Amino acid sequence: MDIMRVRSITLYKNNSELLVNKLLCCITILEMVKYFQKETFASPVVVEIGTLWGGLSNSILRAIPTAHWFAIDPLYPSYDIMDEASDLLQFLANDLNLSAPDLSWALSLALTHNQVTNYGCHYHLLWTNSLDASRKFADGSVDVIFVDGEASYAATAADISAWFPKLRKPGGRFIFSNYG
């Protein structure tokens, strides 16, 4: 199994360093997806574990509109007090006076509407956790899996265990944004 390490993206860094990290992440993933498009087939299947605002899918689907993108995220506030995305969602829920389930539902509708409007049937949001979503994919059916979900060791190990059989063999790739 090839594992590519992409620098961790955090909100604690200054804006310019955060932008550089995001660009490195997008360029690395874009190169990987383009490789599959060019060398293997025209419509790579990409799974993104942890999507939040959908920025990565925008970047890749604009560059490779034939890719099939499956974004997986329960979009749930306060699932991990050490995670800045979870903390930000909790702040939004409090600021908007919404319950966690209501914010999660609203975000999933808004994200799906926006992405499907832009990319049609090439974008799919699975509004669930990574392990439940993995059961919806056949073994050997995914070309690239980008893991940017819960970053604890246990959660990352569970993602690898659940998703490794889903990778196309030979040549499927895991890409990690951060991990425990």
RAPE-V121102 format. One record per residue. N is the residue number from 1. OMEGA is omega in radians with two decimals (none if undefined). Layout:
n->[N & N]
omega->[OMEGA & OMEGA]
This chain:
n->[1 & 2 & 3 & 4 & 5 & 6 & 7 & 8 & 9 & 10 & 11 & 12 & 13 & 14 & 15 & 16 & 17 & 18 & 19 & 20 & 21 & 22 & 23 & 24 & 25 & 26 & 27 & 28 & 29 & 30 & 31 & 32 & 33 & 34 & 35 & 36 & 37 & 38 & 39 & 40 & 41 & 42 & 43 & 44 & 45 & 46 & 47 & 48 & 49 & 50 & 51 & 52 & 53 & 54 & 55 & 56 & 57 & 58 & 59 & 60 & 61 & 62 & 63 & 64 & 65 & 66 & 67 & 68 & 69 & 70 & 71 & 72 & 73 & 74 & 75 & 76 & 77 & 78 & 79 & 80 & 81 & 82 & 83 & 84 & 85 & 86 & 87 & 88 & 89 & 90 & 91 & 92 & 93 & 94 & 95 & 96 & 97 & 98 & 99 & 100 & 101 & 102 & 103 & 104 & 105 & 106 & 107 & 108 & 109 & 110 & 111 & 112 & 113 & 114 & 115 & 116 & 117 & 118 & 119 & 120 & 121 & 122 & 123 & 124 & 125 & 126 & 127 & 128 & 129 & 130 & 131 & 132 & 133 & 134 & 135 & 136 & 137 & 138 & 139 & 140 & 141 & 142 & 143 & 144 & 145 & 146 & 147 & 148 & 149 & 150 & 151 & 152 & 153 & 154 & 155 & 156 & 157 & 158 & 159 & 160 & 161 & 162 & 163 & 164 & 165 & 166 & 167 & 168 & 169 & 170 & 171 & 172 & 173 & 174 & 175 & 176 & 177 & 178 & 179 & 180]
omega->[3.05 & 3.09 & 3.11 & -3.13 & 3.07 & -3.11 & -3.12 & 3.11 & 3.12 & 3.09 & -3.10 & -3.11 & 3.11 & -3.00 & -3.10 & 3.12 & 3.08 & 3.13 & 3.11 & 3.13 & 3.12 & 3.13 & 3.10 & 3.14 & -3.13 & 3.14 & 3.14 & -3.13 & 3.10 & 3.10 & -3.12 & -3.11 & 3.10 & 3.07 & 3.14 & -3.14 & -3.06 & -2.98 & -2.99 & -3.08 & -2.98 & -3.03 & -3.12 & 3.08 & -3.08 & 3.05 & 3.08 & 3.12 & -3.07 & -3.05 & -3.07 & -3.04 & 3.12 & -3.11 & -3.14 & 3.12 & 3.06 & -3.10 & -3.07 & -3.09 & 3.02 & -3.11 & -3.10 & -3.04 & 3.12 & 3.12 & 3.03 & -2.99 & 3.09 & 3.13 & -3.09 & 3.12 & 3.04 & 3.12 & -3.01 & 3.12 & 2.98 & 3.05 & -3.10 & -3.06 & 3.11 & -3.07 & -3.08 & 3.11 & 3.10 & 3.12 & 3.11 & 3.10 & 3.11 & 3.08 & 3.12 & 3.13 & 3.14 & -3.10 & -3.13 & -3.12 & 3.11 & 3.00 & 3.11 & 3.11 & 3.13 & 3.09 & 3.13 & 3.13 & -3.12 & 3.11 & -3.13 & 3.10 & -3.12 & -3.14 & 3.14 & 3.13 & -3.11 & -3.06 & 3.12 & 3.06 & -3.10 & -2.95 & 3.08 & -3.04 & 3.09 & 3.14 & 3.12 & 3.01 & 3.01 & -3.04 & -3.08 & 3.10 & -3.04 & -3.06 & 3.08 & -3.14 & -3.10 & -3.13 & -3.12 & -3.09 & 3.09 & 3.05 & 3.11 & -3.02 & -3.03 & -3.11 & -3.11 & 3.05 & 3.11 & -3.08 & 3.06 & -3.13 & 3.12 & -2.94 & 3.13 & 3.12 & -3.10 & -3.12 & 3.13 & 3.09 & 3.11 & 3.08 & 3.14 & -3.13 & -3.10 & -2.99 & -3.10 & 3.12 & -3.09 & -3.11 & 3.05 & 3.13 & -0.11 & 2.92 & 3.09 & -3.06 & 2.90 & 2.97 & -3.09 & 3.03 & 3.10 & 3.10 & -3.08 & none]
